[in-house]
Amino acid sequence: MSLLGLRDPNIETTIRLAGFPQPFGDHLEYNAMVHETWNIVHIGMLIPQSHQIYVCGKNCMRGVVMTAAEMDALDRFHSVVLDPKDIIDGDLEQCTIQGVCDVIDKLDAHPAVMIVFLVCVHHFLGARSKVIFEQLQNRYPDIRFVNGWMDPIMQKQGLTPDQKLRMATLDLLADDPIEPKQVNILTENLPTSADCELITWLKRHQIEVCEPTRTESFSQFCRLGKGALSLILTPTGLPAIQKYARRVQRPYLYLPFVWDYDRLQKSMDTLCGMISVPTMKLSVEECENRWKQVKEVIGDAPIEVDYLAYTHVLSLTRFLIEHGFHVQRVYVDRMNTEEKEDFIWLQKHAEDLIVSSTVQPGMRLAAKEKPDVLAIGPKAAYFNHTKHFVNCIDNGGTWGVSGMIHLADLLEEAFINEKDTKDLVVRKGLGCVSCI
């Protein structure tokens, strides 16, 4: 059964007919009222004692101001509003510099870090961002300036604004003397779960695991520069971690949360080898037993999954199907290129699995109330109007077998208990403070 009562190839197809990695074409995009993912305001706020200034027009300003207000962080946020006159008749570089200086001079105290966000118009008019930041740094030597971008016009041709921001924030870390017993987990939005085997096993062997998400001051954040090894768990931050590793000449290790015991074990073996500690045998049997228990509770309830919940959504879908769960739909607009093997497996073993877009214009009419659906992820919940869903984004700060067990717990809880979907999915930045 399709979303609209008929199969519309512009918004849905079967996995058998889907193209990889992009099952749907590029068109005008629909923005569903699901805002749990993090945006550049949330990411910038992760730097302790930082302040943000956005230099743009009123219309563009609306979204970021609302984000700062909703997360109760307006005291760390200012704007410089550009008038048409500033753009047409003025010197955009000097307007930007003067506006930022006016904000800083009115603050009670200088922040440790100032993130200044330039926008699309700076590209259009050829503003020299290097000149802007050199002059700001010379005028305020006690402040560390970060060049942020709010330029969504560029995201189809290169790095997205949040990828650029992650890269810029790691530039704050100095090439400090190495602490051999320190490992960093970098570029993640959410702190890694305390029961994650990456945390528990390293701590058992006297390895300190440091994360920006757990720092409370800029000096603590700067301590990350001592890390001997950097770990990254989600693919979004790869460009940032690669640039950082080249600059400081230290290794990094990408450990994606794939739903495959053998690949997870290889990741753990590689990590342990790099830091010279005994390897850890993952608790596969415990995980299998937990998923068997969940299957007994859930039975053949229809499940739909979206890409916001877990970065390797095809790998997750395959895992669920292999374990006997009735997954009928996956919401994904661009598949993770790392999941080609899982895509081929699904084409062969689940050829009727429906692949649905989330951004195609036709999806504005696609939301239908299907209360029997058990959703994994906020977009899957929204498009089904179901109250039974796992409220998770970006792997939820989990990894490995412990992360698999965590989802089993969440899935069982979602099946039994209802959530207020309309209230939850519109809140910006899952895991952040929300004032609404």
C-alpha positions in Angstrom: 0.0 0.0 0.0 1.5 3.3 -1.0 1.3 6.5 0.9 -1.2 8.1 -1.4 -3.1 4.9 -2.3 -1.0 4.5 -5.5 2.6 4.2 -6.4 4.1 7.7 -7.1 7.7 7.2 -8.4 8.5 10.8 -7.5 8.1 10.1 -3.8 8.5 6.3 -3.4 9.7 3.2 -5.0 10.7 -0.3 -4.0 14.2 -1.2 -3.0 14.3 -3.5 -6.1 13.8 -0.5 -8.4 15.6 2.1 -6.4 18.8 3.8 -7.7 21.8 3.9 -5.4 22.8 6.1 -3.7 20.1 8.6 -4.8 16.7 7.0 -5.3 15.0 10.3 -6.2 16.0 13.2 -8.4 16.9 16.7 -7.3 13.9 19.0 -7.2 12.4 21.8 -5.2 12.4 20.4 -1.6 9.7 20.1 0.9 10.6 20.7 4.6 8.5 18.5 6.9 7.7 19.9 10.3 10.3 17.7 11.9 13.1 19.7 13.5 14.9 17.3 15.9 18.2 17.3 13.9 20.9 19.8 15.1 21.6 22.9 13.1 24.6 25.3 13.1 23.3 27.2 16.2 23.2 24.0 18.3 26.6 22.8 17.0 28.2 26.2 17.8 26.8 26.2 21.3 28.9 23.1 22.0 32.0 25.2 22.4 32.0 26.3 26.0 32.1 30.1 26.7 31.5 30.8 23.0 29.2 33.5 21.5 27.6 33.6 18.1 27.0 36.5 15.7 25.0 36.1 12.5 25.5 38.7 9.8 22.5 38.5 7.4 19.1 39.9 6.3 16.0 39.8 8.5 14.4 36.9 6.7 17.4 34.6 7.0 17.8 35.6 10.6 14.4 34.3 11.7 15.3 30.6 12.0 18.6 31.0 13.9 17.1 33.5 16.3 14.2 31.1 17.0 16.7 28.3 17.6 18.7 30.3 20.1 15.5 31.3 21.9 14.1 27.8 22.0 17.3 26.5 23.5 17.4 29.3 26.1 20.7 30.7 24.8 19.9 34.2 23.6 22.6 35.5 26.0 25.2 33.8 23.8 23.6 35.0 20.5 23.6 38.3 18.6 22.8 39.4 15.1 24.0 42.0 12.6 21.1 42.8 10.2 22.1 43.8 6.7 19.8 46.3 5.0 19.5 46.4 1.2 21.5 49.7 1.3 24.4 47.9 3.0 24.4 45.3 0.2 23.9 47.6 -2.8 25.7 50.8 -1.9 27.9 49.8 1.0 31.2 47.9 1.6 30.0 44.5 2.8 33.3 43.7 4.4 33.4 46.9 6.5 29.7 46.6 7.3 30.4 43.1 8.7 33.4 44.2 10.6 31.7 47.3 12.1 28.6 45.3 13.0 30.6 42.6 14.8 32.7 45.2 16.6 29.5 47.1 17.8 28.2 43.8 19.3 31.5 43.0 21.1 31.9 46.5 22.5 28.4 46.4 24.1 29.0 43.0 25.8 29.7 43.1 29.5 32.7 40.9 29.0 34.6 39.4 26.0 33.8 35.7 25.3 36.6 33.2 24.9 35.3 32.4 21.4 33.3 34.4 18.9 31.7 32.5 16.0 30.9 34.9 13.3 28.6 33.5 10.6 28.8 34.9 7.1 26.0 34.1 4.6 25.1 33.6 1.0 25.3 37.3 0.2 29.0 37.3 1.2 29.6 34.7 -1.6 27.4 36.7 -4.1 29.3 39.9 -3.6 32.8 38.3 -3.3 33.4 39.5 0.3 36.9 38.5 1.4 36.3 36.5 4.6 40.0 36.3 5.3 40.3 40.1 5.5 37.2 40.3 7.8 38.6 37.8 10.3 42.2 39.2 10.2 40.9 42.6 11.1 38.6 41.3 13.9 41.5 39.2 15.3 43.8 42.2 15.3 41.3 44.4 17.1 40.4 41.8 19.7 43.5 39.6 20.4 41.9 38.1 23.5 39.1 36.5 21.6 39.4 33.4 19.4 37.4 34.0 16.2 35.8 31.2 14.3 34.6 31.7 10.7 31.2 30.1 10.5 29.0 29.9 7.4 25.2 30.0 6.9 25.3 29.4 3.2 22.8 26.7 2.2 23.2 27.6 -1.5 26.6 25.9 -1.4 25.6 22.6 0.2 24.8 20.8 -3.1 28.3 21.6 -4.4 30.6 20.9 -1.4 30.5 20.8 2.4 27.3 21.7 4.2 27.3 24.6 6.7 27.4 22.2 9.7 30.4 20.3 8.2 32.2 23.6 7.7 31.5 24.6 11.3 32.8 21.3 12.7 36.0 21.8 10.7 36.4 25.4 11.9 35.8 24.4 15.6 38.6 21.8 15.4 40.9 24.6 14.2 40.7 25.9 17.7 42.7 23.0 19.0 46.4 23.6 19.3 49.1 21.0 18.4 49.8 20.4 22.1 52.2 17.8 23.6 50.6 14.4 23.3 49.1 12.7 26.3 49.5 8.9 25.4 46.6 7.9 27.7 44.1 10.3 26.2 41.7 9.4 23.4 39.2 11.9 22.0 35.8 11.3 20.5 35.3 14.3 18.2 32.7 16.0 16.0 29.7 14.3 17.6 26.6 16.2 18.7 25.6 14.0 21.5 27.8 12.6 24.3 28.6 9.0 23.9 26.6 6.7 26.3 28.5 5.8 29.5 27.8 2.1 28.9 29.2 2.1 25.4 32.0 -0.5 25.1 34.3 2.2 23.7 34.1 4.1 27.0 34.0 1.2 29.4 36.8 -0.8 27.8 39.2 2.1 27.4 38.6 3.3 31.0 39.2 -0.2 32.3 42.7 0.1 30.8 43.3 3.5 32.2 42.7 5.4 28.9 40.9 8.7 29.4 38.2 9.3 26.9 37.5 13.0 26.2 34.6 14.6 24.3 33.8 18.2 23.5 30.2 17.4 24.5 31.4 16.9 28.1 33.5 20.0 28.4 32.3 22.9 30.6 34.9 25.6 29.9 37.0 26.6 27.0 40.1 25.6 28.8 38.7 22.1 29.1 37.8 22.1 25.4 41.4 23.1 24.6 42.7 20.0 26.5 41.4 18.0 23.6 44.5 19.1 21.8 46.5 16.6 23.9 44.7 13.6 22.5 46.9 10.9 21.1 44.1 9.4 19.0 40.8 10.8 17.7 37.7 8.7 17.2 34.8 9.6 15.0 31.5 7.6 15.1 29.3 9.4 12.5 30.2 10.2 8.9 29.2 13.9 9.0 32.3 14.9 10.8 34.8 13.1 8.6 36.0 16.1 6.6 36.7 17.9 9.9 38.6 15.0 11.5 40.6 14.4 8.4 41.8 18.0 8.2 42.5 18.1 12.0 44.5 14.8 11.8 46.6 16.2 8.9 47.3 19.4 10.7 48.4 17.9 14.0 50.0 14.8 12.4 48.1 12.4 14.7 46.0 9.3 13.8 42.2 9.1 13.7 39.9 6.1 13.5 36.5 6.1 11.9 34.2 3.7 13.7 30.8 3.7 12.1 27.9 2.2 13.9 27.0 -0.5 11.5 24.6 -3.3 12.4 27.0 -6.1 11.7 28.7 -8.0 14.6 31.8 -9.0 12.5 32.4 -5.4 11.3 31.9 -4.0 14.9 34.4 -6.6 16.2 36.9 -5.7 13.6 36.5 -2.0 14.6 37.1 -2.9 18.2 40.1 -5.0 17.4 41.6 -2.2 15.3 41.1 0.4 18.1 42.6 -1.9 20.8 45.6 -2.6 18.5 46.2 1.1 17.9 46.3 1.9 21.7 48.1 -1.3 22.7 45.4 -2.8 25.0 43.9 -6.3 24.9 41.0 -6.6 22.6 37.4 -6.9 23.9 35.0 -9.7 22.8 31.6 -8.1 22.0 28.6 -9.5 23.9 26.9 -10.9 20.8 24.9 -13.6 22.7 23.5 -11.1 25.1 22.4 -8.9 22.2 20.8 -11.8 20.3 18.9 -12.8 23.4 17.6 -9.3 23.9 16.3 -9.0 20.4 14.6 -12.4 20.6 12.8 -11.1 23.7 11.7 -7.9 21.8 10.5 -10.0 18.8 8.2 -12.0 21.2 6.7 -8.7 22.4 6.4 -6.9 19.0 5.5 -9.9 16.8 4.8 -8.8 13.2 4.0 -5.2 13.9 4.8 -3.1 10.8 8.0 -1.1 11.3 9.1 2.0 9.3 12.5 3.5 9.7 14.0 6.9 8.8 17.6 8.0 8.2 17.6 10.7 10.9 17.5 8.0 13.6 20.6 6.0 12.6 23.3 7.0 10.2 23.5 3.5 8.6 19.7 3.1 8.1 20.1 0.4 5.4 22.3 -1.7 7.7 19.8 -1.3 10.5 16.9 -2.3 8.2 18.8 -5.4 7.1 19.5 -6.3 10.7 15.8 -6.1 11.6 14.7 -8.1 8.6 17.3 -10.8 9.3 15.9 -11.0 12.8 12.4 -11.6 11.6 10.9 -8.1 12.1 8.4 -6.8 9.6 10.0 -3.7 8.2 7.8 -2.3 5.4 9.4 1.1 4.6 12.6 3.1 4.9 12.7 6.9 4.6 15.9 8.1 2.9 16.6 10.7 0.2 20.3 9.9 -0.3 21.8 6.6 0.8 25.0 6.4 2.7 27.6 5.2 0.1 29.1 3.0 2.7 26.0 0.8 2.6 26.2 -0.5 -0.9 26.5 -4.1 0.3 23.4 -3.7 2.5 21.5 -2.2 -0.4 22.3 -5.1 -2.6 21.3 -7.6 0.1 17.9 -5.8 0.6 17.3 -5.8 -3.2 17.7 -9.6 -3.1 16.0 -10.5 0.2 13.5 -7.7 0.7 12.6 -6.6 -2.9 9.2 -5.2 -1.9 10.6 -2.9 0.8 9.4 0.6 0.1 11.9 3.4 -0.1 10.2 6.8 0.5 11.6 10.3 0.1 11.2 12.9 2.9 11.9 16.1 0.9 10.1 15.6 -2.5 7.3 18.1 -2.9 4.7 15.4 -3.1 5.5 14.4 0.5 3.6 17.4 1.7 0.4 15.4 1.1 1.8 12.0 2.1 1.3 12.0 5.9 -1.4 9.6 6.7 -2.6 8.4 10.1 -1.4 4.8 10.6 -1.4 4.3 14.4 -0.5 0.6 14.1 3.0 1.5 12.6 6.0 1.3 14.9 8.4 4.0 13.8 12.1 4.4 14.3 13.0 8.0 13.9 11.0 11.3 14.0 10.3 11.5 10.3 8.9 8.0 10.1 6.7 9.0 13.1 5.6 12.2 11.4 4.6 10.7 8.1 2.6 8.0 9.8 1.0 10.1 12.6 1.9 7.3 14.9 2.3 7.7 18.7 4.5 4.6 18.8 8.0 5.6 17.8 11.6 5.6 18.9 12.7 9.2 19.4 16.3 9.1 18.3 18.7 11.0 16.0 22.3 10.4 15.0 22.5 7.0 16.7 21.4 8.6 20.0 25.0 8.7 21.3 25.3 4.9 21.1 27.6 2.5 19.4 28.2 -1.2 19.0 26.5 -4.0 20.7 25.5 -1.8 23.6 23.8 0.5 21.1 22.0 -2.4 19.5 20.7 -3.5 22.9 19.7 0.1 23.6 17.5 0.2 20.5 15.9 -3.1 21.4 14.9 -1.5 24.7 13.6 1.6 23.0 11.7 -0.3 20.4 9.9 -2.4 23.1 9.1 0.7 25.1 7.8 2.4 22.0 5.5 -0.5 21.1 4.0 -0.5 24.6 3.8 3.2 25.4 2.5 6.2 23.4 4.4 9.5 22.8 3.0 12.9 22.0 4.4 13.0 18.5 3.0 16.4 17.5 4.7 18.0 20.5 8.0 16.2 20.2 9.1 16.2 16.6 8.7 20.0 16.1 11.2 20.7 18.9 14.6 21.7 17.6 17.7 19.8 18.4 16.9 16.6 20.2 18.9 16.4 23.4 19.2 20.2 23.8 17.3 22.4 26.3 13.9 23.4 24.9 11.8 26.2 26.2 8.7 25.3 24.1 
